[in-house]
């Protein structure tokens, strides 16, 4: 069993991409010392997911490192299967491979001016990708146990696929209601690790501004995220002219430590096994170390043990 399945709280961040490797190592070691169970990291135009994973794993001793997610549209299944085996063998029980793709539909779109490949229907594309990964022969040591796999699942079809073909799901940009629906769809045994955006700021106006900017960015640029919030009951009045306060509050927890702790507990009560907290600040590129430090005592005080003895 990988450590992340034993821990209830981790952190999620894109901020490592803008930092030099030495700074990433220092931050990762501090996150482990604070007691978080896992580090989840995204993939865009910074370090590729394999390099980032190796950097974080080599800088820590016990905690889980999880890709959130490795973009299947950007690499051949053979390459990712080999990388999964290498990381799993080198760091036994500590690597989680999250798989997904921001542009797995029928339209080629641009992200920051770069064309993102279209793979077709999301669930069908992911099933085919998993089939291809599993068919790759092993010419290097095979980790035992194999790394945990989770899918970036939002809709019912992908959530069902996550329970069928992976060990669980890693929903991003979701509400507590989505967590309850995901658990119902996947059943009691699949691992459910949800991302939760948070703004730790006593200034209510500033906190809401940061939260609103985060939500606006995703619903305006990510069609799959807009489709998901519509499935959750949000309409044009919440999306097109806003985002609305109702939508922002559902997606981002903001305010004091107690408010954020409450939201994390709501996800756990709704069926999540693990919540990875993404600390949002006025500068998205900055490492939110002050926020991670302040949140740790409250978020981890009631958590299950985060790691085995070294």
PyMOL commands that set and color helices and strands:
alter all, ss='L'
color gray80, all
select helices_A, chain A and resi 3-6+15-18+21-34+49-58+72-74+77-90+122-135+156-165+176-186+204-221+223-231+236-239+245-251+257-270+289-300
alter helices_A, ss='H'
color red, helices_A
select strands_A, chain A and resi 9-13+38-41+64-67+70-71+95-100+109-111+114-116+148-151+168-169+191-200+252-255+274-279
alter strands_A, ss='S'
color yellow, strands_A
deselect
rebuild
show_as cartoon
